């Protein structure tokens, strides 16, 4: 998979998680009093989306828009399985 720049907005509490995952050189800038904007180079994959889902509402993909849509579809697919009787 091709690695490209992704922008996310995270809660302050996740700065250590971002450094652990992407290294000390990860680009982070203050967004507001409680959030930080992060730029990372990562390949979009089910594994990446699964990792993001594990962080819950503390992280939000901001760009690029096609990745935002793809992640939303990933989450919606998971939610649909919990509304059905059988897999």
Residue pairs with C-beta under 8 A, 6 or more apart in sequence:
1 43
1 44
1 45
2 43
3 41
3 42
3 43
4 41
4 42
4 43
4 44
4 64
5 39
5 40
5 41
6 39
6 40
6 41
6 42
6 44
6 61
6 63
6 64
6 67
7 37
7 38
7 39
7 61
7 62
7 63
7 64
8 37
8 38
8 40
8 59
8 60
8 61
8 62
9 31
9 35
9 36
9 37
9 38
9 59
9 60
9 62
10 18
10 35
10 36
10 38
10 55
10 58
10 59
10 60
11 34
11 35
11 36
11 58
11 59
12 34
12 35
12 36
13 58
14 36
14 55
14 58
14 59
15 28
15 36
17 55
18 26
18 28
18 38
18 40
19 26
21 51
22 40
22 42
26 38
26 39
26 40
27 38
27 39
27 40
28 36
28 37
28 38
28 39
29 36
29 37
30 36
30 37
31 37
37 62
42 48
44 67
44 70
46 74
49 70
49 71
49 74
49 75
52 59
52 61
52 71
53 74
53 75
53 78
61 67
61 68
61 71
62 68
81 87
